[in-house]
Structures are given as structure tokens and as C-alpha cells.
Amino acid sequence: MIIYNCLFILLIISVILFSKENKISDMMFGILGLIVILIPGLRDISVGTDTTNYPRYFSNPDSGYDGRREVEAIYSAWNQIVSQVWDNVNFYFFVSSFVAIGCVIFFIKKNSPKPIVSLLLFVIIT
């Protein structure tokens, strides 16, 4: 929980100090965006209420997710693609976080007039 509090404090300070677009605010957005990606990407398997189901399905896809056989086709395909690169659960979490949150951060940077404020709102909502 300490890392989330530090992230909120950094984001709020960045919103106050870097409200205008310049090189420093772009660099700060990149650093904060990387932190937002790394927090879920480097988490332990035991963190979260249903996180244990993801590595279980990743390691044994025949069992289904959470003991059920109904698994979405895209989710199953994603697991197969990542397992072809490296059959490591920590790598799976990192790559999944990088792709999912990285896309959000990319679109925030491209479309938001105030990217750091938008990143703060994204972190608050999630």
C-alpha cells in the first residue's frame, strides 16, 4: 500500500509542478507511466483476490480458469502466445501489464491535453 500512496503523492506533486507541456513534464509523465506499469507487472502471485487463478490457468490451460471450462478465446490465445515466448508466470504478469496499461498510457499521451492529470485520474479510477 505504501507504493500506491507514494505514487499518488508523486502524481499530485507532478500535476502541481508540471501543468504546462514541456520536456520535463514529458519526462515526468514517462517516469510515472512506467511506475504505473511496473506496480501490477512486478507484483507477487499471492497479491489480489483472484490473482492465483491466472497463474494456475497459465500453467495448466486444460483445467480452465477458476475450475471452469468456459474461457474466453482471446484470453486463451493471449496465454498461449505468452507461454510460447517464456513459460514463466512472472513474465506473464509483466507482459500483460505492459500491454494492457501501456496501451492506456499511450492513448493518454496522444489524446490528452494534460497527460499527467489524465494519468492521475486513471490511477484514481483503477
MIZABA-440024 format. One record per residue (C-alpha): residue number from 1; x negated, y, z. Coordinates in Angstrom, 1 decimal. Example, Ala and Ser with C-alpha at 12.3 -4.5 7.8 and 13.67 -1.06 7.14 Angstrom:
! residues 2
+-------+--------+--------+--------+
| pator |      X |      Y |      Z |
+-------+--------+--------+--------+
|     1 |  -12.3 |   -4.5 |    7.8 |
|     2 |  -13.7 |   -1.1 |    7.1 |
+-------+--------+--------+--------+
END
This chain:
! residues 126
+-------+--------+--------+--------+
| pator |      X |      Y |      Z |
+-------+--------+--------+--------+
|     1 |    0.0 |    0.0 |    0.0 |
|     2 |   -2.9 |    2.3 |    0.6 |
|     3 |   -3.9 |    2.3 |   -3.1 |
|     4 |   -0.4 |    3.4 |   -4.1 |
|     5 |   -0.5 |    6.2 |   -1.6 |
|     6 |   -3.9 |    7.3 |   -2.9 |
|     7 |   -2.5 |    7.1 |   -6.5 |
|     8 |    0.4 |    9.3 |   -5.6 |
|     9 |   -1.9 |   11.8 |   -3.9 |
|    10 |   -4.2 |   11.9 |   -6.9 |
|    11 |   -1.3 |   12.3 |   -9.3 |
|    12 |    0.3 |   15.1 |   -7.3 |
|    13 |   -3.1 |   16.9 |   -7.0 |
|    14 |   -3.6 |   16.4 |  -10.7 |
|    15 |   -0.2 |   17.9 |  -11.5 |
|    16 |   -1.0 |   21.0 |   -9.5 |
|    17 |   -4.6 |   21.5 |  -10.7 |
|    18 |   -4.3 |   20.3 |  -14.4 |
|    19 |   -1.0 |   21.6 |  -15.5 |
|    20 |   -2.5 |   23.1 |  -18.7 |
|    21 |   -3.7 |   20.9 |  -21.6 |
|    22 |   -7.5 |   20.9 |  -21.8 |
|    23 |  -10.4 |   18.4 |  -21.9 |
|    24 |  -10.4 |   18.0 |  -18.1 |
|    25 |   -6.7 |   17.3 |  -17.9 |
|    26 |   -7.0 |   14.7 |  -20.8 |
|    27 |   -9.9 |   13.1 |  -18.9 |
|    28 |   -7.9 |   13.0 |  -15.7 |
|    29 |   -4.9 |   11.5 |  -17.5 |
|    30 |   -7.2 |    8.8 |  -18.8 |
|    31 |   -8.6 |    8.0 |  -15.4 |
|    32 |   -5.2 |    8.0 |  -13.7 |
|    33 |   -3.7 |    5.9 |  -16.6 |
|    34 |   -6.5 |    3.4 |  -16.2 |
|    35 |   -5.8 |    3.2 |  -12.4 |
|    36 |   -2.1 |    2.6 |  -13.2 |
|    37 |   -3.0 |   -0.2 |  -15.5 |
|    38 |   -5.5 |   -1.8 |  -13.1 |
|    39 |   -3.3 |   -1.9 |  -10.0 |
|    40 |   -1.0 |   -4.6 |  -11.3 |
|    41 |   -3.6 |   -6.0 |  -13.6 |
|    42 |   -6.0 |   -6.9 |  -10.8 |
|    43 |   -3.5 |   -8.0 |   -8.2 |
|    44 |   -3.7 |  -11.3 |   -6.4 |
|    45 |   -1.4 |  -14.2 |   -7.4 |
|    46 |    0.2 |  -14.0 |   -3.9 |
|    47 |    1.4 |  -10.4 |   -4.3 |
|    48 |    5.1 |   -9.9 |   -5.2 |
|    49 |    8.1 |  -12.0 |   -4.6 |
|    50 |    8.3 |  -13.8 |   -7.9 |
|    51 |    4.6 |  -13.5 |   -8.9 |
|    52 |    3.9 |  -17.1 |   -8.1 |
|    53 |    6.3 |  -18.2 |  -10.8 |
|    54 |    4.3 |  -16.5 |  -13.5 |
|    55 |    1.0 |  -18.4 |  -13.0 |
|    56 |    3.0 |  -21.6 |  -12.4 |
|    57 |    4.7 |  -21.3 |  -15.8 |
|    58 |    1.4 |  -20.1 |  -17.4 |
|    59 |   -0.5 |  -23.2 |  -16.1 |
|    60 |    2.4 |  -25.6 |  -16.8 |
|    61 |    4.7 |  -24.3 |  -19.5 |
|    62 |    6.6 |  -27.6 |  -19.8 |
|    63 |    8.1 |  -27.1 |  -16.3 |
|    64 |    9.9 |  -23.9 |  -17.3 |
|    65 |   10.0 |  -20.6 |  -15.4 |
|    66 |   11.1 |  -21.0 |  -11.8 |
|    67 |   12.0 |  -24.6 |  -12.4 |
|    68 |   14.5 |  -23.8 |  -15.1 |
|    69 |   14.0 |  -24.8 |  -18.7 |
|    70 |   15.5 |  -21.7 |  -20.2 |
|    71 |   12.6 |  -19.4 |  -21.0 |
|    72 |   12.7 |  -16.5 |  -23.5 |
|    73 |   11.0 |  -17.3 |  -26.8 |
|    74 |    8.9 |  -14.1 |  -26.7 |
|    75 |    7.7 |  -14.7 |  -23.1 |
|    76 |    6.8 |  -18.3 |  -24.0 |
|    77 |    4.9 |  -17.1 |  -27.1 |
|    78 |    3.1 |  -14.5 |  -25.1 |
|    79 |    1.9 |  -17.2 |  -22.6 |
|    80 |    0.7 |  -19.4 |  -25.5 |
|    81 |   -1.2 |  -16.5 |  -27.1 |
|    82 |   -2.9 |  -15.5 |  -23.9 |
|    83 |   -3.7 |  -19.1 |  -23.0 |
|    84 |   -5.4 |  -19.6 |  -26.4 |
|    85 |   -7.8 |  -16.8 |  -25.6 |
|    86 |   -8.6 |  -17.9 |  -22.0 |
|    87 |   -6.7 |  -20.2 |  -19.7 |
|    88 |   -7.1 |  -18.1 |  -16.6 |
|    89 |   -4.2 |  -16.7 |  -14.6 |
|    90 |   -6.1 |  -13.5 |  -13.5 |
|    91 |   -6.9 |  -12.8 |  -17.2 |
|    92 |   -3.2 |  -13.4 |  -18.0 |
|    93 |   -2.2 |  -10.8 |  -15.4 |
|    94 |   -4.8 |   -8.3 |  -16.6 |
|    95 |   -3.9 |   -8.6 |  -20.3 |
|    96 |   -0.2 |   -8.5 |  -19.6 |
|    97 |   -0.6 |   -5.4 |  -17.5 |
|    98 |   -2.9 |   -3.8 |  -20.1 |
|    99 |   -0.5 |   -4.4 |  -23.0 |
|   100 |    2.8 |   -3.5 |  -21.2 |
|   101 |    1.6 |   -0.5 |  -19.2 |
|   102 |   -0.9 |    0.6 |  -21.8 |
|   103 |    1.9 |    1.0 |  -24.3 |
|   104 |    3.9 |    3.2 |  -21.9 |
|   105 |    0.8 |    5.3 |  -21.2 |
|   106 |    0.0 |    5.6 |  -24.9 |
|   107 |    3.6 |    6.9 |  -25.7 |
|   108 |    3.5 |    9.2 |  -22.7 |
|   109 |    0.3 |   10.8 |  -24.0 |
|   110 |    1.6 |   11.0 |  -27.6 |
|   111 |    5.1 |   12.4 |  -26.8 |
|   112 |    5.0 |   14.3 |  -23.5 |
|   113 |    4.2 |   18.0 |  -23.4 |
|   114 |    2.9 |   17.4 |  -19.8 |
|   115 |    1.4 |   13.9 |  -19.7 |
|   116 |    0.3 |   13.9 |  -16.1 |
|   117 |    3.8 |   14.9 |  -14.9 |
|   118 |    5.2 |   12.2 |  -17.0 |
|   119 |    2.8 |    9.7 |  -15.6 |
|   120 |    3.7 |   10.8 |  -12.1 |
|   121 |    7.4 |   10.2 |  -12.9 |
|   122 |    6.6 |    6.8 |  -14.4 |
|   123 |    4.8 |    5.8 |  -11.3 |
|   124 |    7.6 |    7.1 |   -9.1 |
|   125 |   10.2 |    5.2 |  -11.1 |
|   126 |    8.3 |    1.9 |  -11.2 |
+-------+--------+--------+--------+
END
